[in-house]
Amino acid sequence: MEKVILNAQKRDCAGCRTCATDYEADNLMHAIARLNGVSKVDVDRVTGRVTIEHDAQKTSLAKIIERIEKLGYQVEVLSREES
């Protein structure tokens, strides 16, 4: 298992560091959770940080980032650790 912490910022929200609404945060959380191998997703609506636990053999970090970017977010990897 791998634990990753990302910063997700809406592309159309200049200077904004958070998910604009609970609806957007929930959409982001559900889109990531549907990926094969993802066991846990937490989206902090205040900071825009996304914590994900996933099986790296089933779903790569690149695939997770691609999914988030397709929803209109810029993504920055803050930390990454294997457990």
LOKOLVO-618794 format. One record per atom (N, C-alpha, C): residue in three letters; z, x, y. Coordinates in steps of 0.2 Angstrom, whole numbers, plus 5000, padded with zeros to 4 digits. Atoms other than C-alpha are relative to their C-alpha. Layout:
BEGIN
ALAZXY;...
END
This chain:
BEGIN
MET500050044994;MET500050005000;MET500050045006;GLU500049974993;GLU499750055018;GLU500249965005;LYS499850034995;LYS500550005033;LYS499750025007;VAL500449984994;VAL499550005050;VAL500349965005;ILE499950034994;ILE500049965067;ILE499450015005;LEU500650004996;LEU498649925079;LEU500249975007;ASN500050044994;ASN498449875097;ASN499449965001;ALA500650045000;ALA497249735099;ALA500049975007;GLN500150024993;GLN496649695117;GLN499349965000;LYS500650044999;LYS495449555121;LYS499550045005;ARG500449964996;ARG493849635128;ARG499849975007;ASP500150034994;ASP493649505141;ASP500649995005;CYS499450004996;CYS495349525148;CYS500250075003;ALA499949944997;ALA495349675159;ALA500750015002;GLY499349984999;GLY497049755160;GLY500549964996;CYS499550045004;CYS497849625149;CYS500150044993;ARG499849975006;ARG498749695134;ARG500349954994;THR499750055004;THR499249535125;THR499449954997;CYS500450065002;CYS498449395115;CYS500149955005;ALA499950054994;ALA498149265129;ALA500449944998;THR499750065002;THR498749115119;THR500350014993;ASP499850005007;ASP499649075103;ASP499549984995;TYR500650025005;TYR498048995096;TYR499650074999;GLU500449945002;GLU497149165098;GLU500450054995;ALA499649955004;ALA498549265090;ALA500049974993;ASP500050035006;ASP498649135076;ASP499350014996;ASN500649985003;ASN496749155073;ASN499950074998;LEU500049935002;LEU496849335073;LEU500450024994;MET499649995006;MET498249335060;MET499749974994;HIS500350035006;HIS497349215049;HIS499450034998;ALA500649975001;ALA495749305050;ALA500150074996;ILE499849935004;ILE496549475044;ILE500349984993;ALA499650025006;ALA497649385031;ALA499549984995;ARG500550025005;ARG496049315022;ARG499750064997;LEU500349945003;LEU495449495019;LEU500350014993;ASN499749985007;ASN495649545000;ASN500450065001;GLY499549945000;GLY497149664998;GLY500550005006;VAL499550004995;VAL498049615014;VAL500649964998;SER499450045002;SER499849565010;SER500449985005;LYS499650034994;LYS500649545027;LYS499750025006;VAL500249994993;VAL500149525045;VAL500549975005;ASP499650034995;ASP501149505060;ASP499750025007;VAL500349994993;VAL500449485078;VAL500649995005;ASP499550014995;ASP501649515092;ASP499649985006;ARG500450034994;ARG501049395106;ARG500150035006;VAL499849974994;VAL501949495119;VAL499650075001;THR500349934999;THR501349675116;THR499350004998;GLY500750005003;GLY499649635107;GLY500050054994;ARG500049965006;ARG500249745092;ARG499949964994;VAL500250045007;VAL499649695075;VAL500350054995;THR499749975006;THR500649755060;THR499749984994;ILE500450025007;ILE499649755043;ILE500350044995;GLU499949975006;GLU500149795026;GLU499549984995;HIS500650025004;HIS498649805014;HIS500050064994;ASP500249965005;ASP498049884998;ASP499450045002;ALA500649964998;ALA496850025004;ALA499550004995;GLN500549995005;GLN495950024988;GLN499649934999;LYS500450075000;LYS495449834990;LYS499749995007;THR500350014993;THR495149835009;THR500250065004;SER499949944996;SER494849985020;SER500349985007;LEU499850014993;LEU495650005038;LEU499349985004;ALA500650024996;ALA493850005044;ALA499849935000;LYS500250075001;LYS493449835037;LYS500549955004;ILE499550044996;ILE495049765045;ILE499950015007;ILE500149994993;ILE494649845062;ILE499349965001;GLU500650034999;GLU492849775060;GLU500149925001;ARG499850075000;ARG493549595057;ARG500349995007;ILE499750024993;ILE494649605073;ILE499550015005;GLU500549994995;GLU493249675083;GLU499549945001;LYS500450055000;LYS492149535078;LYS500349935004;LEU499650054996;LEU493449415086;LEU500050015007;GLY500049994992;GLY493249495103;GLY500550055002;TYR499549964999;TYR494549625102;TYR499850085000;GLN500049935001;GLN494649815106;GLN500650024996;VAL499549985005;VAL495649905093;VAL500250075001;GLU499749935000;GLU496750055094;GLU500550014995;VAL499549995005;VAL497650125079;VAL500650045003;LEU499449974998;LEU499450165084;LEU500450044995;SER499749965006;SER500150225067;SER499749974994;ARG500350025007;ARG499650225049;ARG500450044995;GLU499649975005;GLU500750265034;GLU499949974993;GLU500150035007;GLU500650245015;GLU500750004997;SER499350015003;SER502150175005;SER499950004993;
END
